[in-house]
Amino acid sequence: MTTSPITNSFRLAGFSGGAQLSVVLTELRSPSSHSFDSGMRMVVASRPAGATIEVDRRSFIKNSLVTGSSALLASRGFTAGSSSSQEQVPDAVAPSEIDSAHFPREFLWGMASAAYQVEGAWNVDGKGESNWDRFSHTVGKIKGGATGDVACDQYHRYKEDIAILKRLNQKSYRFSTSWARIQPTGAGPVNQKGIDYYSRLTDALLEAGIRPFCTIYHWDLPQALEDRGGWPNRDLAGYYADFAGILAKNLGDRITTWAPFNMPWTFTYYGYGIGVFPPGKASFDQFLKAAHTVNLAQGEAFRAIKAASSKATVGSAYGMAPAYPKTGSEADRAATARYHAMNNLYFLNTSIHGEYPKAFVSGTPYEAMGFKAGDEKIMKVPLDWLGFHYYTRRVVSNGADGSQSSVGGHFGTETEGEGGSSSRDPLTQIHVEMPTEGPLTEAGLEIWPQGIYDLVMQISREYNHPIIEISENGCCYLDGPDETGRVADTRRIAFHRQILAELARAIADGARVRAYHAWSLVDNFEWADGYTQRYGLTYVDFRNQKRTVKDSGLWYGRVAATNRLDV
């Protein structure tokens, strides 16, 4: 990365007393294809007089217009029709850019959920025990001692939830299947009542004019398979392919959009690498084996689905985060490229090219991961489209010196570092930070709208401009009903307005994005955080399962109807 500073002094609107500031305008260029080259970054916060700020031309102009023309809002954020930003913050999107953003006529607006997080009915109609049933029933694993035994009871209330989707003009619903509901032990006979449930769900979606988007596996493994070694056991690739084939055979006449795994890096690393998810193991070698099995399973499932359904298109639902080097040093840029390879491409590159990306300092540890001759052919499959999530960004530095970083933490499904350290492992040698430069959601995640633009554009460049679906994006705020029953979650509206404005910019710049799925349709069981976080666009009172569409849901419904954000 090179910088060419141009220095000026001026009074910046929005800073108390008009403090005199030294501003460095920089244009950032990255010599590495692994780094984000959109350049144009901004770092601005309230600083004392004489402080130096690094700012690029685009962001300076954009944010100066924001502060010069808009009044600051209260800490709860701005309303859907507001033309003001909450405060002068880094990476804020100008109101004019939000108001002018638009999406293609055929764009698919959707919402997402996951079986264990919403279905409940954990032991109903022949369903077997899953790893999350066992984990949540173990004392001390989930905040508040919560479980997904009932969750949002969507197993019994799916028609009510689909009615909400239809009311809000949604055209796609991303849901997942419970493996243990269909094969109680993960292998062997099919539980027909499980198939019947997903058949009814699919038919109800189609009747409402909504595309069923099926994520086959969203983390709930039959406990019987965990007892046989879980994902580090290579045999699971075959069991999983059989399961995928059963689904496609029974539902493939109606479901055409399939993603084999939700966030495969997350459940393999959390479950086997650091132990914060089931089965609670903490071994990097176990993670490597689990991840390799999942890569094999992804390829085998692709073939099984295609063999069972001629209508099927198969993509993905990867978790991804744009990564930025902490400094311009060659070591930090190389570490950032390794992060991108490990966290963003580890399951994508194996599919597209049949080989692992360059995530390791000293080469791919094939022996440790249990790689066998011919595995590259099993992993390689021509995905029909790419789906991935975006929540927040990462800042990466070289970890070869073994130093510790204090900017780690576990935030729901976004984590870096345990025990105050964000040093990963001796094989990747990266330090990863969860920045707090921008405003934070109530889950502690930084809001960084340009991250979705950078990520979409980089994946588009690196993989020959594929069709892309944003399979998940959302934010946690705990707003509840007021005395009239209304949930005025204005901060969630503000979040989505900025994220979607940057997504619209990516589409305008050539990215082939065809869908966006907000997380989530309803407040739900948020894994190890239990019910302490609320991501839904619909409020759920877990005492009686009453649903109340939040202001953000009503706003998002208008967006879906108009393909615009100024609604």
Buried (B, 14 or more C-beta within 10 A) or exposed (E): BEBEEEEEEEEBBBBEEEBBBBBBBBBBEBEBEBBBBBBBBBBBEEBEEEBEBBBBBBBBEBBBBBBEEBEEBEEBBBBBEBBBBBBBBBBBBBBBBBBEBBBEEEBBBBBBBBBBBBBBBBEBEBBBBBBBBBBBBEEEBBBEEBBBBBBBBBBBBBEBBBBBBBEBBBBBBBBBBBBBBBBBBBBEEBBEEBBEBBBEBBEBBEEBEBBBBBBBBBBBBBBBBBBBBBBBBBEBBBBBBBBBBBBBBBBBEBBBBBBBBBBBBBBBBBBBBBBBBBBBBBBBBBBBBBBBBBBBBBBBBBBBBBBBBEEBBBBBBBBBBBBBBBEEEEBBBBBBBBBBBBBBBBBBBBBBBBEBBBBBBEEBBEEBBBBEEEBBEBBBBEBBBBBBBBBBBBBBBBBBEEEEBEBBBBBBBBBBBBEEBBBBBEBBBBBBBBBEBBBBBBBBBBBBBBBBBBBBBBBBEBBEEBBBBBBBBBBBBEBBBEEEEBBBBBBBBBBBBBBBBBBBBBBEEEBBBBBBBBBBBBBBBBBBBBBBBBBBBBBBEBEEBEBBBBBBBBBBBBBBEEBBBBB
